Amino acid sequence: MKREKVIQAQSFLKVLALLVPLLLNAYVPASASDHAAGGVHAAAVHAESAMPAADGGVLLHGTEGAANEAVAHEEEKAGDVIMHHILDSHVFAFEPFGEIHLPRLPLLFGIDISITKHVVMLWIVSVILLVVFAAVGGTYKKMTARQAPGGLANAMEALVEFIRLDVAKSNIGHGYEKHLPYLLTVFMFILLCNLLGLIPYGATATGNINVTLTLAVFTFFITQTASLKAHGLKGYLQHLTAGTHWSLWIIMIPIEVIGLFTKPFALTVRLFANMTAGHIVILSLIFISFILKSYIVAAAVSVPFSIFIYLLEIFVAFLQAFIFTMLSALFIGLATVHEGGDAEVAHH
């Protein structure tokens, strides 16, 4: 028993002897051989750049310039990697296994309609949603009136009921059923796009402003169509005057028209900015340790904070899907409500 304890103590001391020098040298940017090579290179640069000045002095600008250039190159390299993960591209990288070059299509009326990794992610999300809800629908068809759903069907039912009662019905009120399919679709679509962007080799399609703008345009047209159906053309035009005296129309009509477009603009920027910012923060925290070349910074800052932001991103994925859907329902409800219908909407 004592012999085993002695062996364990010796093993612990060996591990400690390996870790202590590693931590003490955490701020050393390179090994001794690298320092030696760097010293020879710096001496060569110094000798080449030591030029006599006009007043008989010596201009020693080579070493400082080389150091600044190296730092700038390192920062630019980190920034390029971050932007490579954020922006859309025609290459789907699976490092270190390789990459897939997506096909490029000819321009259509000057518009590039080539397949990109965000387009591929949209296709994947669509296929997953079709498969999941087809499976859930099949489960409900096989159930009897006395059976309760379980597993995936139960989870989907909870989400559907949440959107139906707490989002659609509470914000739109009477006639919310006709808008429920769109709200459910956009919620599930955005949620899955956000979540797939957090897995390895994935890409966040909602971090592309073209995607968020398209979703906001759908909400815009649905809102205006619902308003026209609820009030008619005359009531729709009267809504642009906000019920004010005709002398104020020159002020109110431009304000109301601008307000029609600020709502989809807010939907576009909010979703795009939140999903993009989270990934930039995570990648920036990871690259801090590489830029500073410090194990201590990696262990104390990069890894813990990256994990925290990553968990926060999972929450933000659900939150942003909910906010986009809730605001879409709210805009539809405000556009379709009649005079004196506020109480009815609040009641529902």
N, C-alpha and C positions, 0 to 999 in steps of 0.2 A: 504493500500500500504506500509506504514511504517512497519506495523507488519510483512508483508511478507519479507521485506528486513532484518529485525532483525532475523527472522527465518533462512534465507539464510546465514546470517553472522555467526550465531551460528553453523549451520551445517558445514560451511567451517572451523571454528575454531576447531570443533571436529575432522574433517578429518585431519587437520594440526597437531593436538595434537597426533594423531595416527601415522602419517608419520614421524614426527621429531625424536621421540625416535628410530624409526626403522632405520632411516638413520644414526643417531649418533652412534648406536650400530652395524653398518654394518660390522665393522672389528672384532667384538667380535665373536670368533669361536663357542661358544655354550651358552646356557642359564645358569642362576645362579645354577640351580639344576645340570646341567651337570658339571659346575665348581666344585661344592661341591663333586659330585661323583668322578670327576677326581682328586680332591685333596686327597680324601681318598685313591683312588687307587694308586696315586703317592706316598703317605706316606707309603702305604703297600709295594710297590715295593722298595722304598728307604730303609725301615727297613730291608727287606729281602736281599737287595744287599749291605748293608753297612757292608763290611767285613774288618776285621783288616788286614792291610798290613804288610809286613815283617818288615818295619821300625817303626811300631807302629802307622802309620797313618790309615786313613780309605779310602777305595776305594768306591766312590759314582758313579757307572757307570750304575746303573739300570734305573734311570729316563731318562738320556740322550739316552741310548740305546732303551728304549721303545718309546721315542719320534721319534727317527730316524726310528725305525721300522714302526711306525704309518704313518709317512710321506711317506716312501718307499711303504707301502701297498696302500696308497691313490693314489700315482702316478701310481703304477702298475695297480690298478683297473681302472683308467681313460684310461691308455694305452690299457688295455684289451678290454674295451668297444669300443674304437676307432677302434682297429684292427678287432673286431667282426663285425663292420659295413662295413669295407673295404674289408675284405677277403671273399672268397667263403666258403660256408658251406652246410651241408645237412639238415639244419633246417631253415625254413622260419618263422621268429618271427613276431607276430602281437601284441606286447605289448600294453595295458595290457589284450588283449583279448585271448591270448594263442599263440600257435605255431604249425606249421605243420612239421612233420618229413618226409622228402622225402625218397623214397625207395632206398635202396642200392642194386646194382647189382653185381654179381660175376665178378672177374677180368677177362679181356680178354687179353691173352698174357702178363699178368703182368701189364696191364693198367687199372686203375679205370675208368669205364664208368658209374658210378652211377649218378643219377639225382641230381643236385645241384640247388641252387637258381638262379645262373647265367644262367644255362641251361633253367630253367623255364622262366626267363626274355627273353631269345632268342626266345623261343617259342611264348611268348606273343607278342613280337615285330613283328615276322613273321606273326602272325595271324592278327594283326592290319594293317600291310602294305597290306596284301591280301584283307582285307575287304575294306580299304580306296580306293585302286586303282580299285577294282572291282566296287565300287560305282561311282567313277569318270568316269570309262570307260562306265558304264551304262548311266551316265548323257550325255556324249558326243554322244552316239548312238541315244539318243532321241532328240538331238538338230538339228536344221536346219542350213543351211548355213548362215542365217541372224541373228541367235541368238548368244549371247556372254555368256560364262560360268560365273557362279556366285557362291559365297560362297566357299565351299571346293574345287570344281573343278577349280575355278579361282586361288586359292592359290597354288594348285598343278601345274597348268599350269605355273605360275610364276616361281616356283622352277625348273620345267623341262626345261623351256626356259633358265633360268640362267645357269644351268649345261650344256645344249647343246651348247650355244653360247660362254659363258665366260670361260668355263672350257674345254669342249671336243674339240670344233672347234678351239679355240685359241691356244691350246697346242699341239694338234695332227695334225690338218690340214687336208689334203686330206685323205679320208677314215675314218674319225672319227665316221661315223655312225655305223660301226660294233662294236665299243667299247662303244657306248653310253648306251646300256642297262646295262652293268656292272657298269659303273660310276654312273648312276642314282640309281641303286640298292644299291650300297655301300654307297652312300651319304645319302639316306633315312634311311637305316638300322642303320648306325652309329648315325645319328641325333636322331632317335627315342630311341635308346639305351641310349644315353646321357641324353635325357630329362626324360625318365622314371626313371632314377637313382636319380632324384631330387625330386620326389614325395614321400610322406610318405609311408613307408613300401616297397618302391621300392629298387632295387639294380642296380648298374651300371655295366652291362656286359662288357662294353669297359674298365672298370677298372681291368679286368682280362687279364693278358698278353697272355694267351692261345687264347683268342678271337682275340686280336689285331694281334698276330702272324699269325693266320689262315687267316685273311683278307689280311695281307701283303704277305703271300705265294700265295694267289690268284692273287694279282697284279704281283708278280714275274713271275709266269708261263704265265700269259697273256702277259706280256711284252716280255718274251723270245720267245713265240710262234709268236707274231706279228713281232718280229725282224727276225725270221727264214723265215716267209712268205714274208716279204718285201725284204730281201736280198738273200735268199737262204742259203744253208749251207756254200758255199765258201765265200759269202759276210759276213756271221755271224762270221766265223773264222777270216776273215781279219779285222773285226771290233775290235777283241780282240787285234790286234797289233797296233791299233790307227793310221795306215797308216805310221808307222815309218820304218826305215831301219832294215833289218833282224838282224843286230848286236845288236840292242836295244830290240829285242823281249824278251830276258831273263829278262829284267826289266819291259817292258810294259805289257806283258801277265799276270804275277802275279798281277800287279796293276789293270788291267782291270777286272780280275776274282774276286779280292777282292771287286772292285767297284760294281760288279753285286749283291753281297750279302749285302753290306753296305746300299743300298737303301731300301730294305725291312726291314732291321734292324732299320733304322731311322724311317720308318713308324710305326713299332711295338712299339718302346720305346716312341716316341713322343705322340701318342694317349694314351697309357697306363699311362705314367707319368703325363700328364696334367689332365686326369680325376681322377686319384687317389689323386693327390696333392690337388685339390680343396676340396674334401671331408675331407681330413685330416685337412686342415686349418679351415674349418667350425666347425668340431667337437672339435678341440683344442681350438678355441675361446670360444665355449660354456662351455667347462670343466674348463676354467680359473676361472670362477665365483664359481664353485663348489669346486675347490681345495683351493682357497683363502677364500671361505665362506663369500663373500662380496656382498651385494646388490648394492653397488656403482659401483663395477667393472662390475657386470652384466648389470646395466643400462647404464653405460658410455662406456663400452668396448665390452663385449660379444655380447649383442643383436644388437647394431648398426653395428658393424663390421661383424657379422655373416650375417645380412641382406644384407650388401654391397657385401660380397663374394658370397652369394647365387645368387644375381642378376648378378654378374660377371660370375658365373658358367653357367647361362642361355646363356649368350653371348658366352662363351667358348664352350658350347655344339654345337652351330651352327658353330663356327670358326673351331673347330677340325674336324668336318665332312667335311667342305669345304677344309681344308688343306690336309686331307688324299686323298680326291677325286682329288684335283688339282695336287698334287704330283704324284698320280697314272697316271693321264693323261699326265703329263709332262714326266714321265719315259717312257711311251708308245710312246710319240711323239719323244723323243730322240732316242729310239731304232729303230723306223721305218723310220726316215728321211734319205733321200738319200743325196749324196754329192751334194752340191749346192742347197739343198732343204730348207736351213734356211730361205731364203727370202720368199719361198712359205708358210712356217709355220707362219712366222710373218705376211704375208699378210692375211692369213685366220684368 
